[in-house]
Amino acid sequence: MTLYKIKESLDQRETEKLSKAAALSGSGVRRLNEPFIDTGYRQNFSVDVDRILHSLAYTRYIDKTQVFYLIENDHITHRMLHVQLVSKISRTIGRYLELNEDLIEAIALGHDIGHTPFGHDGENFLSKICKSYHIGHFLHSVQSIQFLDKVERKGKGWNLCLQTLDGILCHDGEIHNQSLEPSVNKTFKTLEAEIDEKKNNPATQLVPMTMEGCVVRMADTISYIGRDIEDAIRLSIIKRSDLPRESVEILGDTNGTIVYNLVSDIIMNSFKKAHLSFSTKISNALKRLKTFNMEYIYLNPEIKKKKGFIKESFKILFERYIEDLENENRTSVIFTGFLEDMSDGYIDSHNYAEIVRDFIAGMTDKYFLRHCSD
């Protein structure tokens, strides 16, 4: 049996074993045809997983803030661990719902690749700067597509499947949904339109085109809600007894019980269906817990003590690199560390502000701080 025949048998097995709502590997569509993939033995979404794993942006997850930054504690969640948790939780849900685990893994591993240093605070600071330079709002979901599609491989991009890119763009883990039904029949033209819409109006709510994308979006919330609570308790920002009683009675008061109850509920309410859903009781409990986290953790001034310094640093670095580009300062790190050997296609299609946005967004926390002191 040839290797291609094995691929055909795997594709056939998906047809027989997966849910009718699942995205089959054979349905994966790329911007550019790749004969090596079309005639090889690798399935489409499995290829996407490997390409994301081998991206430089994925490597930089290891030193990117999840919630708490500039804190000396090795046991606090960083972006890499969060992404791994999303991948594991979403693949667990996908397995029980008979969905495509390769597509789920690709979306999960790539969903936060566009995050700035210093988490959502960094994202907000960079967004205001980008808006002032008239290049639209900055959103990490949009930037994830930018990195994977247009920056990686010196501007060539990874030529990922539409289904993977769509799931990454539409993950919006901060939005609360009791249920999600895929918005099917999208194209690359749809993807570009949704990117433009999101950059112009960040409040725009996008819906993934696949059940797999919907799973990752729900799993994003499941993975961070309890984990952030444990981190906040570890840092003495809150006490376990502070958690809202109405949510604790339904979901529990530890990350383990919260994850278990949320995953169990979504599987029970979504099995053999063409949409994903929490029960009303669980959804309401989760919504209350998200409100609690926002007030007592994410907006807590105790974790914002260095916010002013980080905000000013974003402004200083952005202006510095704009000036370096305008003056063609070839000794600047934006030339030596980012634009060196970059494709003409990338350089010709991006103005100075967009280039600086991409450079700063891709920085790790330590790299950002190192260049603040230069």
C-alpha positions as a Markdown table, in Angstrom:
| # | Residue | x | y | z |
|---|---|---|---|---|
| 1 | Met | 0.0 | 0.0 | 0.0 |
| 2 | Thr | 1.4 | 3.5 | -0.9 |
| 3 | Leu | 1.5 | 6.3 | 1.6 |
| 4 | Tyr | -1.2 | 8.2 | -0.4 |
| 5 | Lys | -3.5 | 5.2 | -0.1 |
| 6 | Ile | -3.1 | 5.4 | 3.6 |
| 7 | Lys | -4.2 | 9.0 | 3.5 |
| 8 | Glu | -7.2 | 8.0 | 1.5 |
| 9 | Ser | -8.1 | 5.4 | 4.1 |
| 10 | Leu | -7.7 | 8.0 | 6.8 |
| 11 | Asp | -10.0 | 10.4 | 4.9 |
| 12 | Gln | -12.5 | 7.6 | 4.5 |
| 13 | Arg | -12.4 | 6.8 | 8.2 |
| 14 | Glu | -13.3 | 10.4 | 8.9 |
| 15 | Thr | -16.3 | 10.1 | 6.7 |
| 16 | Glu | -17.4 | 7.0 | 8.5 |
| 17 | Lys | -16.6 | 7.9 | 12.1 |
| 18 | Leu | -16.9 | 11.7 | 12.5 |
| 19 | Ser | -20.1 | 13.6 | 13.1 |
| 20 | Lys | -21.9 | 15.0 | 10.1 |
| 21 | Ala | -21.2 | 18.4 | 11.6 |
| 22 | Ala | -17.4 | 17.8 | 11.6 |
| 23 | Ala | -15.0 | 19.5 | 9.1 |
| 24 | Leu | -13.4 | 16.7 | 7.1 |
| 25 | Ser | -9.7 | 17.0 | 6.3 |
| 26 | Gly | -10.3 | 16.6 | 2.6 |
| 27 | Ser | -12.4 | 19.8 | 2.7 |
| 28 | Gly | -9.4 | 22.0 | 3.7 |
| 29 | Val | -8.8 | 24.8 | 1.3 |
| 30 | Arg | -5.7 | 26.9 | 0.9 |
| 31 | Arg | -5.0 | 30.2 | -0.9 |
| 32 | Leu | -2.3 | 28.5 | -3.0 |
| 33 | Asn | -2.4 | 24.9 | -4.2 |
| 34 | Glu | 0.4 | 22.8 | -3.0 |
| 35 | Pro | 0.9 | 19.6 | -5.0 |
| 36 | Phe | 3.1 | 18.1 | -2.3 |
| 37 | Ile | 0.1 | 18.2 | 0.1 |
| 38 | Asp | -2.5 | 17.3 | -2.6 |
| 39 | Thr | -0.6 | 14.2 | -3.7 |
| 40 | Gly | 1.2 | 13.4 | -0.4 |
| 41 | Tyr | 0.1 | 11.3 | 2.6 |
| 42 | Arg | -0.4 | 14.2 | 5.1 |
| 43 | Gln | -4.0 | 15.3 | 5.9 |
| 44 | Asn | -4.7 | 19.0 | 5.6 |
| 45 | Phe | -5.3 | 20.1 | 9.1 |
| 46 | Ser | -2.5 | 17.9 | 10.5 |
| 47 | Val | -0.1 | 19.9 | 8.2 |
| 48 | Asp | -1.5 | 23.1 | 9.6 |
| 49 | Val | -0.8 | 21.9 | 13.2 |
| 50 | Asp | 2.9 | 21.2 | 12.3 |
| 51 | Arg | 3.3 | 24.5 | 10.5 |
| 52 | Ile | 2.0 | 26.5 | 13.5 |
| 53 | Leu | 4.2 | 24.5 | 15.9 |
| 54 | His | 7.3 | 25.3 | 13.7 |
| 55 | Ser | 6.5 | 29.0 | 13.4 |
| 56 | Leu | 8.7 | 31.5 | 15.1 |
| 57 | Ala | 5.6 | 33.2 | 16.6 |
| 58 | Tyr | 4.7 | 29.9 | 18.4 |
| 59 | Thr | 8.2 | 29.8 | 19.9 |
| 60 | Arg | 7.7 | 33.2 | 21.4 |
| 61 | Tyr | 4.6 | 32.1 | 23.4 |
| 62 | Ile | 7.0 | 31.0 | 26.1 |
| 63 | Asp | 7.7 | 34.5 | 27.3 |
| 64 | Lys | 4.3 | 36.2 | 26.8 |
| 65 | Thr | 2.1 | 37.4 | 29.6 |
| 66 | Gln | -1.3 | 35.7 | 30.1 |
| 67 | Val | -2.8 | 38.0 | 32.8 |
| 68 | Phe | -0.1 | 38.9 | 35.4 |
| 69 | Tyr | 3.0 | 40.6 | 34.3 |
| 70 | Leu | 6.3 | 41.8 | 35.9 |
| 71 | Ile | 5.6 | 39.4 | 38.8 |
| 72 | Glu | 8.3 | 37.1 | 40.2 |
| 73 | Asn | 6.5 | 33.8 | 40.5 |
| 74 | Asp | 7.4 | 30.7 | 38.3 |
| 75 | His | 4.0 | 29.1 | 38.9 |
| 76 | Ile | 1.8 | 31.8 | 37.3 |
| 77 | Thr | 0.3 | 30.9 | 33.9 |
| 78 | His | 2.0 | 32.3 | 30.8 |
| 79 | Arg | 0.7 | 32.4 | 27.3 |
| 80 | Met | 2.3 | 29.1 | 26.3 |
| 81 | Leu | 0.6 | 27.1 | 29.0 |
| 82 | His | -2.7 | 28.8 | 28.3 |
| 83 | Val | -2.5 | 27.7 | 24.7 |
| 84 | Gln | -1.7 | 24.1 | 25.6 |
| 85 | Leu | -4.6 | 24.1 | 28.0 |
| 86 | Val | -7.0 | 25.4 | 25.3 |
| 87 | Ser | -5.7 | 22.7 | 23.0 |
| 88 | Lys | -6.2 | 19.9 | 25.5 |
| 89 | Ile | -9.6 | 21.0 | 26.6 |
| 90 | Ser | -10.9 | 21.6 | 23.1 |
| 91 | Arg | -9.6 | 18.3 | 21.8 |
| 92 | Thr | -11.3 | 16.5 | 24.7 |
| 93 | Ile | -14.6 | 18.2 | 23.8 |
| 94 | Gly | -14.1 | 17.4 | 20.1 |
| 95 | Arg | -13.4 | 13.8 | 20.7 |
| 96 | Tyr | -16.7 | 13.2 | 22.5 |
| 97 | Leu | -18.6 | 15.2 | 19.9 |
| 98 | Glu | -16.9 | 13.3 | 17.1 |
| 99 | Leu | -15.3 | 16.3 | 15.5 |
| 100 | Asn | -12.0 | 16.8 | 13.7 |
| 101 | Glu | -9.3 | 16.9 | 16.4 |
| 102 | Asp | -6.5 | 18.0 | 14.0 |
| 103 | Leu | -8.5 | 21.1 | 13.0 |
| 104 | Ile | -9.2 | 21.8 | 16.6 |
| 105 | Glu | -5.6 | 21.5 | 17.6 |
| 106 | Ala | -4.5 | 23.8 | 14.7 |
| 107 | Ile | -6.9 | 26.5 | 15.7 |
| 108 | Ala | -6.1 | 26.2 | 19.4 |
| 109 | Leu | -2.4 | 26.3 | 19.0 |
| 110 | Gly | -2.6 | 29.4 | 16.7 |
| 111 | His | -5.4 | 31.3 | 18.4 |
| 112 | Asp | -3.2 | 33.6 | 20.5 |
| 113 | Ile | -0.1 | 33.9 | 18.3 |
| 114 | Gly | -0.9 | 37.6 | 17.6 |
| 115 | His | -0.9 | 38.6 | 21.3 |
| 116 | Thr | 1.4 | 41.5 | 22.2 |
| 117 | Pro | 3.8 | 41.5 | 25.2 |
| 118 | Phe | 2.0 | 42.2 | 28.5 |
| 119 | Gly | -1.3 | 40.6 | 27.5 |
| 120 | His | -4.5 | 42.6 | 27.1 |
| 121 | Asp | -3.0 | 45.7 | 28.5 |
| 122 | Gly | -0.3 | 45.6 | 25.9 |
| 123 | Glu | -3.0 | 45.0 | 23.3 |
| 124 | Asn | -5.0 | 48.0 | 24.4 |
| 125 | Phe | -2.0 | 50.3 | 24.4 |
| 126 | Leu | -0.9 | 49.2 | 20.9 |
| 127 | Ser | -4.5 | 49.5 | 19.6 |
| 128 | Lys | -4.6 | 53.2 | 20.6 |
| 129 | Ile | -1.3 | 53.9 | 18.9 |
| 130 | Cys | -2.4 | 52.0 | 15.7 |
| 131 | Lys | -5.6 | 54.0 | 15.6 |
| 132 | Ser | -3.6 | 57.3 | 15.9 |
| 133 | Tyr | -1.6 | 56.2 | 12.9 |
| 134 | His | -4.8 | 55.4 | 10.9 |
| 135 | Ile | -4.1 | 51.7 | 10.5 |
| 136 | Gly | -7.2 | 50.5 | 12.3 |
| 137 | His | -7.6 | 49.0 | 15.8 |
| 138 | Phe | -5.2 | 46.3 | 16.9 |
| 139 | Leu | -6.7 | 43.0 | 17.9 |
| 140 | His | -4.7 | 39.9 | 18.7 |
| 141 | Ser | -7.1 | 37.7 | 16.8 |
| 142 | Val | -6.5 | 39.7 | 13.6 |
| 143 | Gln | -2.8 | 39.9 | 14.3 |
| 144 | Ser | -2.7 | 36.1 | 14.6 |
| 145 | Ile | -3.8 | 35.9 | 11.0 |
| 146 | Gln | -1.3 | 38.6 | 10.0 |
| 147 | Phe | 1.6 | 36.7 | 11.5 |
| 148 | Leu | 0.6 | 33.3 | 10.1 |
| 149 | Asp | -0.5 | 34.6 | 6.7 |
| 150 | Lys | 1.8 | 37.5 | 5.9 |
| 151 | Val | 4.8 | 37.8 | 8.3 |
| 152 | Glu | 6.1 | 34.3 | 9.0 |
| 153 | Arg | 8.7 | 32.8 | 6.7 |
| 154 | Lys | 10.0 | 36.3 | 5.9 |
| 155 | Gly | 6.7 | 37.4 | 4.5 |
| 156 | Lys | 5.7 | 34.3 | 2.6 |
| 157 | Gly | 3.3 | 33.0 | 5.3 |
| 158 | Trp | 2.4 | 29.4 | 6.0 |
| 159 | Asn | -0.5 | 29.1 | 3.5 |
| 160 | Leu | -2.8 | 27.6 | 6.1 |
| 161 | Cys | -6.3 | 26.3 | 5.4 |
| 162 | Leu | -9.2 | 28.7 | 5.5 |
| 163 | Gln | -10.9 | 26.7 | 8.2 |
| 164 | Thr | -7.9 | 27.1 | 10.5 |
| 165 | Leu | -7.5 | 30.8 | 9.9 |
| 166 | Asp | -11.2 | 31.4 | 10.3 |
| 167 | Gly | -11.2 | 29.6 | 13.7 |
| 168 | Ile | -8.3 | 31.7 | 14.9 |
| 169 | Leu | -9.8 | 35.0 | 13.8 |
| 170 | Cys | -13.2 | 34.2 | 15.4 |
| 171 | His | -12.1 | 32.8 | 18.7 |
| 172 | Asp | -13.1 | 35.8 | 20.8 |
| 173 | Gly | -12.9 | 34.1 | 24.2 |
| 174 | Glu | -13.9 | 37.2 | 26.1 |
| 175 | Ile | -17.4 | 37.2 | 24.6 |
| 176 | His | -20.0 | 35.2 | 26.5 |
| 177 | Asn | -22.2 | 32.8 | 24.4 |
| 178 | Gln | -24.5 | 30.2 | 25.8 |
| 179 | Ser | -24.6 | 28.6 | 22.3 |
| 180 | Leu | -22.8 | 28.9 | 19.0 |
| 181 | Glu | -23.8 | 27.7 | 15.6 |
| 182 | Pro | -21.2 | 27.7 | 12.8 |
| 183 | Ser | -21.6 | 30.4 | 10.1 |
| 184 | Val | -20.9 | 28.1 | 7.1 |
| 185 | Asn | -20.0 | 28.7 | 3.5 |
| 186 | Lys | -17.2 | 31.2 | 4.1 |
| 187 | Thr | -14.4 | 31.9 | 1.6 |
| 188 | Phe | -11.1 | 33.7 | 1.7 |
| 189 | Lys | -13.0 | 36.8 | 0.5 |
| 190 | Thr | -15.2 | 36.5 | 3.6 |
| 191 | Leu | -12.1 | 36.2 | 5.8 |
| 192 | Glu | -10.6 | 39.4 | 4.4 |
| 193 | Ala | -13.9 | 41.2 | 4.8 |
| 194 | Glu | -14.3 | 40.1 | 8.4 |
| 195 | Ile | -10.7 | 41.1 | 9.2 |
| 196 | Asp | -11.4 | 44.6 | 7.8 |
| 197 | Glu | -14.7 | 44.8 | 9.7 |
| 198 | Lys | -13.0 | 43.8 | 13.0 |
| 199 | Lys | -10.2 | 46.3 | 12.6 |
| 200 | Asn | -12.7 | 49.1 | 11.9 |
| 201 | Asn | -15.1 | 48.0 | 14.7 |
| 202 | Pro | -13.6 | 45.8 | 17.4 |
| 203 | Ala | -17.1 | 45.2 | 18.9 |
| 204 | Thr | -18.0 | 43.2 | 15.7 |
| 205 | Gln | -18.9 | 39.6 | 16.8 |
| 206 | Leu | -17.7 | 37.0 | 14.4 |
| 207 | Val | -18.8 | 33.4 | 14.4 |
| 208 | Pro | -16.5 | 30.5 | 13.3 |
| 209 | Met | -17.4 | 28.6 | 10.1 |
| 210 | Thr | -16.9 | 25.2 | 11.7 |
| 211 | Met | -18.0 | 23.3 | 14.8 |
| 212 | Glu | -14.3 | 22.9 | 15.5 |
| 213 | Gly | -13.8 | 26.7 | 15.6 |
| 214 | Cys | -16.8 | 27.0 | 17.9 |
| 215 | Val | -15.3 | 24.4 | 20.3 |
| 216 | Val | -12.0 | 26.3 | 20.5 |
| 217 | Arg | -13.8 | 29.5 | 21.2 |
| 218 | Met | -15.8 | 27.9 | 24.1 |
| 219 | Ala | -12.7 | 26.1 | 25.4 |
| 220 | Asp | -10.7 | 29.3 | 25.5 |
| 221 | Thr | -13.0 | 30.6 | 28.2 |
| 222 | Ile | -13.1 | 27.2 | 30.0 |
| 223 | Ser | -9.3 | 27.1 | 30.1 |
| 224 | Tyr | -8.7 | 30.5 | 31.6 |
| 225 | Ile | -11.6 | 31.2 | 33.9 |
| 226 | Gly | -10.6 | 28.8 | 36.7 |
| 227 | Arg | -6.9 | 29.0 | 36.0 |
| 228 | Asp | -6.9 | 32.8 | 36.5 |
| 229 | Ile | -8.7 | 32.3 | 39.8 |
| 230 | Glu | -6.0 | 29.9 | 41.0 |
| 231 | Asp | -3.3 | 32.3 | 40.0 |
| 232 | Ala | -5.0 | 35.3 | 41.7 |
| 233 | Ile | -5.3 | 33.2 | 44.9 |
| 234 | Arg | -1.6 | 32.2 | 44.7 |
| 235 | Leu | -0.7 | 35.9 | 44.4 |
| 236 | Ser | -3.0 | 36.8 | 47.4 |
| 237 | Ile | -5.1 | 39.1 | 45.1 |
| 238 | Ile | -8.3 | 37.2 | 46.1 |
| 239 | Lys | -9.3 | 34.5 | 48.5 |
| 240 | Arg | -11.2 | 31.4 | 47.5 |
| 241 | Ser | -14.0 | 32.4 | 49.9 |
| 242 | Asp | -14.5 | 35.6 | 47.8 |
| 243 | Leu | -15.9 | 33.6 | 44.8 |
| 244 | Pro | -19.6 | 34.2 | 44.1 |
| 245 | Arg | -21.6 | 31.7 | 46.0 |
| 246 | Glu | -24.2 | 31.2 | 43.2 |
| 247 | Ser | -21.4 | 30.1 | 40.8 |
| 248 | Val | -19.5 | 28.0 | 43.4 |
| 249 | Glu | -22.6 | 25.9 | 44.1 |
| 250 | Ile | -22.9 | 25.0 | 40.4 |
| 251 | Leu | -19.4 | 25.0 | 39.1 |
| 252 | Gly | -17.2 | 24.4 | 42.2 |
| 253 | Asp | -14.5 | 26.6 | 43.6 |
| 254 | Thr | -11.3 | 25.0 | 42.1 |
| 255 | Asn | -10.0 | 25.1 | 38.6 |
| 256 | Gly | -10.3 | 21.3 | 38.3 |
| 257 | Thr | -14.0 | 21.2 | 39.2 |
| 258 | Ile | -14.8 | 24.3 | 37.2 |
| 259 | Val | -13.2 | 22.8 | 34.0 |
| 260 | Tyr | -14.8 | 19.4 | 34.6 |
| 261 | Asn | -18.3 | 20.8 | 35.1 |
| 262 | Leu | -18.1 | 23.1 | 32.1 |
| 263 | Val | -16.7 | 20.5 | 29.8 |
| 264 | Ser | -19.3 | 17.9 | 30.9 |
| 265 | Asp | -22.1 | 20.3 | 30.4 |
| 266 | Ile | -21.1 | 21.3 | 26.9 |
| 267 | Ile | -20.7 | 17.7 | 25.8 |
| 268 | Met | -24.1 | 16.7 | 27.2 |
| 269 | Asn | -25.9 | 19.6 | 25.6 |
| 270 | Ser | -24.1 | 19.5 | 22.2 |
| 271 | Phe | -23.8 | 15.7 | 21.4 |
| 272 | Lys | -25.1 | 14.8 | 18.0 |
| 273 | Lys | -26.1 | 18.4 | 17.3 |
| 274 | Ala | -25.0 | 21.0 | 14.7 |
| 275 | His | -24.4 | 23.6 | 17.3 |
| 276 | Leu | -22.5 | 24.0 | 20.6 |
| 277 | Ser | -24.3 | 24.9 | 23.8 |
| 278 | Phe | -24.1 | 25.2 | 27.6 |
| 279 | Ser | -27.3 | 24.6 | 29.7 |
| 280 | Thr | -28.9 | 27.7 | 30.9 |
| 281 | Lys | -27.9 | 27.0 | 34.5 |
| 282 | Ile | -24.2 | 26.4 | 33.7 |
| 283 | Ser | -24.1 | 29.4 | 31.3 |
| 284 | Asn | -25.5 | 31.8 | 33.9 |
| 285 | Ala | -23.0 | 30.5 | 36.5 |
| 286 | Leu | -20.1 | 31.0 | 34.1 |
| 287 | Lys | -21.3 | 34.5 | 33.2 |
| 288 | Arg | -21.4 | 35.4 | 36.9 |
| 289 | Leu | -17.9 | 34.0 | 37.4 |
| 290 | Lys | -16.6 | 36.0 | 34.4 |
| 291 | Thr | -18.0 | 39.2 | 35.8 |
| 292 | Phe | -16.3 | 38.4 | 39.2 |
| 293 | Asn | -13.0 | 37.8 | 37.5 |
| 294 | Met | -13.3 | 41.1 | 35.5 |
| 295 | Glu | -14.0 | 43.1 | 38.7 |
| 296 | Tyr | -11.7 | 41.4 | 41.2 |
| 297 | Ile | -8.8 | 40.2 | 39.1 |
| 298 | Tyr | -8.5 | 41.8 | 35.6 |
| 299 | Leu | -9.3 | 45.3 | 36.7 |
| 300 | Asn | -7.7 | 45.0 | 40.2 |
| 301 | Pro | -5.3 | 47.9 | 40.7 |
| 302 | Glu | -3.0 | 45.5 | 42.6 |
| 303 | Ile | -1.9 | 44.0 | 39.3 |
| 304 | Lys | -1.8 | 47.3 | 37.4 |
| 305 | Lys | 1.1 | 49.0 | 39.3 |
| 306 | Lys | 3.4 | 49.0 | 36.3 |
| 307 | Lys | 0.7 | 49.8 | 33.8 |
| 308 | Gly | 1.8 | 53.4 | 33.3 |
| 309 | Phe | 5.4 | 52.4 | 32.6 |
| 310 | Ile | 4.3 | 49.7 | 30.0 |
| 311 | Lys | 1.9 | 52.2 | 28.3 |
| 312 | Glu | 4.6 | 54.9 | 27.9 |
| 313 | Ser | 7.1 | 52.2 | 26.7 |
| 314 | Phe | 4.8 | 51.2 | 23.9 |
| 315 | Lys | 4.6 | 54.8 | 22.8 |
| 316 | Ile | 8.3 | 55.4 | 23.0 |
| 317 | Leu | 9.2 | 52.2 | 21.1 |
| 318 | Phe | 6.6 | 52.8 | 18.4 |
| 319 | Glu | 7.8 | 56.3 | 17.7 |
| 320 | Arg | 11.5 | 55.2 | 17.8 |
| 321 | Tyr | 11.0 | 52.5 | 15.1 |
| 322 | Ile | 8.9 | 54.8 | 12.9 |
| 323 | Glu | 11.8 | 57.3 | 13.0 |
| 324 | Asp | 14.3 | 54.6 | 12.3 |
| 325 | Leu | 12.4 | 53.5 | 9.2 |
| 326 | Glu | 11.9 | 57.1 | 8.0 |
| 327 | Asn | 15.6 | 57.8 | 8.4 |
| 328 | Glu | 16.7 | 54.3 | 7.1 |
| 329 | Asn | 18.7 | 53.7 | 10.2 |
| 330 | Arg | 20.0 | 50.3 | 9.1 |
| 331 | Thr | 21.6 | 49.7 | 12.5 |
| 332 | Ser | 18.2 | 49.7 | 14.2 |
| 333 | Val | 16.9 | 46.4 | 15.5 |
| 334 | Ile | 13.8 | 46.8 | 13.3 |
| 335 | Phe | 16.1 | 46.3 | 10.3 |
| 336 | Thr | 18.5 | 43.8 | 11.8 |
| 337 | Gly | 16.0 | 41.8 | 13.8 |
| 338 | Phe | 12.9 | 42.0 | 11.7 |
| 339 | Leu | 13.2 | 43.3 | 8.1 |
| 340 | Glu | 16.4 | 41.6 | 7.2 |
| 341 | Asp | 15.8 | 39.3 | 4.3 |
| 342 | Met | 12.0 | 40.1 | 4.4 |
| 343 | Ser | 10.3 | 39.5 | 1.1 |
| 344 | Asp | 9.6 | 42.5 | -1.2 |
| 345 | Gly | 6.0 | 41.5 | -1.2 |
| 346 | Tyr | 5.7 | 42.2 | 2.5 |
| 347 | Ile | 7.7 | 45.4 | 2.4 |
| 348 | Asp | 5.8 | 46.8 | -0.6 |
| 349 | Ser | 2.4 | 46.0 | 0.9 |
| 350 | His | 2.9 | 47.5 | 4.4 |
| 351 | Asn | 3.5 | 51.1 | 5.4 |
| 352 | Tyr | 5.8 | 52.1 | 8.2 |
| 353 | Ala | 3.2 | 52.0 | 10.9 |
| 354 | Glu | 2.1 | 48.5 | 9.9 |
| 355 | Ile | 5.7 | 47.2 | 9.9 |
| 356 | Val | 6.3 | 48.7 | 13.4 |
| 357 | Arg | 3.0 | 47.2 | 14.6 |
| 358 | Asp | 4.1 | 43.7 | 13.4 |
| 359 | Phe | 7.5 | 44.1 | 15.0 |
| 360 | Ile | 6.3 | 45.2 | 18.4 |
| 361 | Ala | 3.4 | 42.8 | 18.5 |
| 362 | Gly | 5.7 | 39.9 | 18.0 |
| 363 | Met | 8.0 | 40.8 | 20.9 |
| 364 | Thr | 8.2 | 38.7 | 24.0 |
| 365 | Asp | 8.0 | 40.5 | 27.4 |
| 366 | Lys | 11.7 | 40.3 | 28.0 |
| 367 | Tyr | 12.7 | 41.4 | 24.5 |
| 368 | Phe | 10.3 | 44.4 | 24.8 |
| 369 | Leu | 11.9 | 45.4 | 28.2 |
| 370 | Arg | 15.4 | 45.0 | 26.9 |
| 371 | His | 14.8 | 47.4 | 24.1 |
| 372 | Cys | 13.1 | 49.9 | 26.3 |
| 373 | Ser | 16.4 | 50.3 | 28.2 |
| 374 | Asp | 18.5 | 50.7 | 25.0 |
